[in-house]
Amino acid sequence: MKKSRSRRGMWSFSFTKLGCVYALLMPKPAWPSHGEVNPVKHDVCRVRDLLEDRRFVAMTNAHGRSSRDTVFDYHVVEGRITGTYQGGPIQTGHLVGRVTGVDTFELLYHCVTTEGELLSGWSRGVAGVDLAWRTTLTFDWGWLPGASGGGISRYVELTDEEAPNPQEKRGLQGCAGAPIRIRT
């Protein structure tokens, strides 16, 4: 555990547990000081657990181009999100983004459709877990100039039974491989 004192005499404590950084802050100073804990860095752990190396398909996407046949593959490294997607009407697509909160993130994406369209857009997402222990993603999104539309879309993690390759089956795990628990 690391203990530090800020310029205003407030105490902050940070510790690492199995690769994830957590922080306990006593009253936070009004301005950032050298060596203070970045709150977004601590939020990375939950988003990483819910997105890292997971695959998703659309549940609802009324105004978008992806379908239930489009598979999204996500990766998270130090708060940076990258991924690819393809299938259905999408020939190939890429996404890049960043973690913005405990369960929130923002993305930019682009794709080429099977009809040869080149599209790009933005989204703000919220990650969660449903009652079947699958990760869910809800996006508020829109196209960048050149295309019209946008809206709210929901995606769900591919389950072991739905995964195209049986070797890719795995359970919902936390930072150190421990199961993630949700409160009901």
C-alpha positions in Angstrom: 0.0 0.0 0.0 1.2 3.5 -0.9 0.3 6.5 1.3 0.8 10.0 0.0 0.0 13.5 1.2 -1.3 16.1 -1.2 -0.6 19.9 -1.2 -3.8 20.6 0.8 -3.0 18.0 3.5 -5.4 15.4 2.3 -4.4 11.7 2.4 -4.7 9.2 -0.5 -4.0 5.5 -0.4 -3.5 3.3 -3.3 -2.7 -0.4 -3.5 -2.4 -3.1 -6.1 -4.2 -6.4 -5.9 -3.5 -9.0 -8.4 -2.6 -6.7 -11.2 -5.4 -4.1 -10.7 -4.9 -0.8 -9.1 -7.5 0.4 -6.6 -7.5 3.7 -4.7 -9.1 5.0 -1.5 -9.1 8.8 -1.4 -9.7 10.8 1.6 -11.2 14.2 0.8 -9.9 14.9 -2.7 -8.0 18.1 -3.4 -9.6 20.7 -5.7 -6.7 20.4 -8.2 -4.5 17.5 -9.4 -1.0 17.4 -7.9 2.1 15.6 -9.1 1.9 11.9 -8.3 -1.8 11.8 -7.5 -3.9 8.9 -8.6 -5.7 9.2 -11.9 -9.3 8.0 -11.2 -9.8 6.8 -14.8 -6.8 4.4 -14.4 -8.7 2.7 -11.5 -11.8 2.4 -13.6 -9.9 0.5 -16.3 -10.0 -2.8 -14.3 -13.8 -3.2 -14.4 -14.1 -2.2 -18.1 -11.2 -4.5 -19.0 -12.8 -7.4 -17.2 -16.0 -6.9 -19.1 -14.5 -6.3 -22.6 -11.1 -7.9 -22.8 -10.9 -10.7 -25.4 -14.7 -11.0 -25.5 -17.0 -11.2 -28.5 -20.3 -9.5 -28.9 -23.3 -9.5 -31.3 -26.2 -7.1 -31.7 -29.4 -7.6 -29.7 -31.0 -4.4 -31.0 -29.6 -2.0 -33.6 -32.5 -0.5 -35.4 -30.7 2.2 -37.3 -27.2 0.7 -37.6 -25.6 -1.6 -40.1 -24.4 -4.4 -37.9 -26.6 -7.4 -37.4 -26.8 -10.6 -35.3 -24.3 -12.0 -37.8 -21.7 -9.3 -37.1 -19.2 -10.4 -34.4 -17.3 -7.7 -32.5 -14.0 -8.7 -30.8 -12.7 -6.3 -28.1 -9.3 -5.8 -26.4 -8.4 -3.4 -23.5 -4.8 -2.3 -22.6 -4.2 0.4 -20.0 -7.5 2.1 -20.7 -7.2 2.0 -24.5 -9.8 -0.1 -26.3 -9.2 -1.7 -29.7 -11.2 -4.2 -31.7 -12.4 -5.6 -35.0 -15.8 -6.6 -36.3 -17.1 -8.4 -39.4 -20.0 -10.6 -40.6 -23.5 -10.0 -41.9 -23.5 -6.7 -43.9 -20.0 -5.7 -42.6 -17.1 -7.0 -44.6 -14.5 -5.6 -42.2 -14.4 -3.0 -39.4 -12.2 -1.6 -36.7 -12.8 0.4 -33.5 -10.6 2.4 -31.1 -11.5 4.1 -27.9 -10.8 4.8 -24.3 -12.2 4.1 -20.9 -14.0 7.1 -19.4 -15.5 5.7 -16.1 -16.1 2.7 -14.0 -18.4 1.1 -16.6 -18.3 3.7 -19.4 -16.2 4.1 -22.5 -16.2 6.0 -25.8 -15.3 4.6 -29.3 -14.6 5.7 -32.9 -15.3 3.1 -35.5 -15.1 2.6 -39.3 -16.1 -0.2 -41.6 -16.5 -1.3 -45.2 -19.8 -3.0 -45.9 -20.4 -5.9 -48.3 -22.0 -3.3 -50.7 -18.7 -1.4 -50.7 -19.8 1.5 -48.5 -17.2 3.2 -46.3 -18.7 4.3 -43.0 -17.4 5.8 -39.8 -19.0 6.9 -36.5 -18.7 7.5 -32.8 -20.3 6.0 -29.7 -20.5 6.2 -25.9 -21.0 2.9 -24.3 -21.9 1.4 -20.9 -20.9 -2.1 -20.0 -22.9 -4.3 -17.6 -23.8 -7.9 -16.8 -27.2 -9.5 -17.4 -28.9 -12.2 -15.3 -27.4 -14.9 -17.5 -23.9 -13.6 -16.5 -23.2 -12.3 -20.0 -21.6 -8.9 -20.6 -23.9 -6.4 -22.2 -23.0 -3.2 -24.0 -25.4 -0.3 -24.5 -24.4 2.4 -26.9 -25.6 5.9 -27.8 -24.1 6.3 -31.3 -24.1 8.3 -34.5 -22.4 8.4 -37.9 -19.7 11.0 -38.6 -20.5 13.5 -41.5 -21.4 11.8 -44.7 -24.0 9.4 -43.4 -27.2 10.0 -41.4 -28.6 8.2 -38.5 -27.8 7.1 -35.0 -29.5 6.0 -31.9 -29.3 3.5 -29.1 -28.0 -0.1 -29.7 -27.6 -3.0 -27.4 -25.1 -5.9 -27.7 -24.6 -9.1 -25.8 -21.6 -11.3 -25.3 -21.5 -14.5 -27.3 -22.0 -17.4 -24.9 -20.0 -20.6 -25.0 -22.7 -22.4 -27.0 -22.9 -19.6 -29.6 -19.1 -19.3 -30.1 -18.2 -20.5 -33.6 -15.0 -22.2 -32.4 -15.4 -24.5 -29.3 -11.7 -23.8 -28.3 -12.7 -20.2 -27.7 -15.1 -21.1 -24.8 -14.4 -19.4 -21.5 -16.2 -18.1 -18.4 -16.8 -14.6 -17.1 -13.6 -13.8 -15.1 -12.2 -10.9 -13.2 -8.8 -9.2 -13.0 -7.0 -12.3 -11.6 -9.2 -14.9 -13.2 -11.7 -15.0 -10.3 -15.3 -15.0 -11.3 -17.1 -11.6 -11.4 -20.0 -11.5 -9.0 -23.1 -9.3 -9.5 -25.5 -8.2 -6.7 -29.1 -8.9 -7.2 
